[in-house]
Amino acid sequence: MSGAPPGLTQLGQATALPSDPAEAVLEVVPNPHPGSLYLVRFTAPEFTSLCPITGQPDFAHLVIDYAPDVALVESKSLKLFLGSFRNHGAFHEDCTLGIAKRLVAATAPTWLRIAGYWYPRGGIPIDVFWQTGPAPVGLWLPDPGVPTYRGRG
């Protein structure tokens, strides 16, 4: 027995990395503190995807903040979902918003924001930001902690 909560198919066992984000399954678990306003942060400093035109790798530092309602995203399923972009071709904006919207669909959070800090390609870094709406009153929002790109000096 894996010891994973009932209904989870990935936690506690070997699970192959999905080959495409559309195949990835985002699993959720009950929020042990429904009705409490708090923030959950996931940071993925080594996110990778592919340019849909050239096939060259793109790299980003993602910061995902959400205020859960009744469900939490199970972190192993999130890791597998994010890893599924490794061989997926999509523009920076599509990756960033696609991740956020899948998380919203899976968890129905009170609030969610994502910051995608993409490393330069062709000399231009692209930063992509999205949120579901204004942050709830009283939610503590720490700074994402990622400075804008400044190059080597």
ABEGO torsion letter per residue (X at the ends): XAGBBBGBAABGBBBBBBABAAABBBBBBBBABBGBBBBBBBBBAABBBBBAAAGBBBBBBBBBBBBBBABBBBAAAAAAAAAAAAABBBBAAAAAAAAAAAAAAAAGBABBBBBBBBBBBGGBBBBBBBBAEBBBBGBBBBBAGBBBBAEAX
